[in-house]
Amino acid sequence: MSSTCQRRATCRLCSSADLEKVLALGHTPLANAFVRRESLPEAQPTYPLDVYLCRDCAHAQLLDVVDPAVLYKDYVYVSGTSPVFVRHFEEYARYIVNRFALPANGLVVEIGSNDGTLLRCFKEHGLRVLGIDPAEQITRGAIASGIDGIVGFFTPELAHEIRRDRGPADVIAANNVMAHIDDLSQVMDGVRRLLGPDGIFVFEVSYLKDVVENTLFDTIYHEHLDYHTVQPLVGFFRRCGLELIDVMHVDSHGGSLRGVVQLAGGPHRVEPSVAAFIEGERRMQLDQPAAFHRLAREIERIRTELLGQLRRLKQEGKRIAGFGAPAKTTTLMYHLELEPDVIDFIVDDSPLKQGLYTPGMHIPVVPTSELYVRRPDYVVILAWNFAPTIVQKHAAFREAGGHFIIPLPKVEIV
Ligand SMILES: [Zn+2]
């Protein structure tokens, strides 16, 4: 084990040491570690990617934690660039404002505020906003565009300072950040200090139920330390002096969980949704190793089917490319064994990825226009959650005789 990766011995939510490895995805490079041409000869580090289930609280998690300084070295994700996310956040802000009757000039704080897309929506409702994010360049950009922010990590000390300077928060939001933080208890300590007596903490996390149900195994990579379900979170928040009062399902990232939390003994009642979600999770045995063993068999089945088709096409002399190189592509390609002898090159719309090579396998990433220059016979849609949009946008490729292959949730050729 390298010094940049530490193995935890205890559950991130309940501190139990009774943990069972339930899904072994082997060693892979970091999902976002795309390589420049000049670095191709250098050996690329890989890290264990194994999911463990806590036998006490049933929380699913990675225990091998890569140093965030290494993990987020070249972080480039900016949420506001995608119109889908902007619409999602507009709906999100409207929901919170309407349901919780926030006071005029109330304070909304967001942990992991990125480019300020969500806070901008709250600001339009007349609320004061403050973003906290360690990504300096993105946060400075948000501040310049009128979204107040602090560059740094959300700590209990920072929570105390914010309360002293701006008063208690009416809303604290954290979207797609809770799965990235190793010391979650410390963050919740800060939340408890900053929330006003009627305040709420709202979070969105990718939901393990969707991962298992729809074989979204490519969302498992080193940045995502936790694979949340409702049951373990109830006890976790209670131990932090907080109370989970409502949960709902939202569509983002292939299926996410939105939770609403108040201070223990706060004014809101616990909605029936909490018990209903836990019941659904038990029915799917998400608190048992069996659910993960089923997922492993499903990955195996898809790999056999997809590789069989691709190898047959290769033997017929067909040329195969990939479409899209988001972070999750690395897990997908490693576990479906989409290696350079099968995939010649990958096209991606993002200029940030073009000219680079994929982590570990070193398949070149080129502009999408190359589809029409190199004219591969088949294109595997690696960013498969955008498959309908990609197929529609590139109708010309199909009209010229090309085919798309969608690998998940079931192998499909169009
Ligand atoms: Zn636990």
Residues whose N, C-alpha, C, O or C-beta is under 5 A from the ligand:
A	BS01	ZN	C11 L13 C14 S15 S16 C54 D56 C57 A58 H59
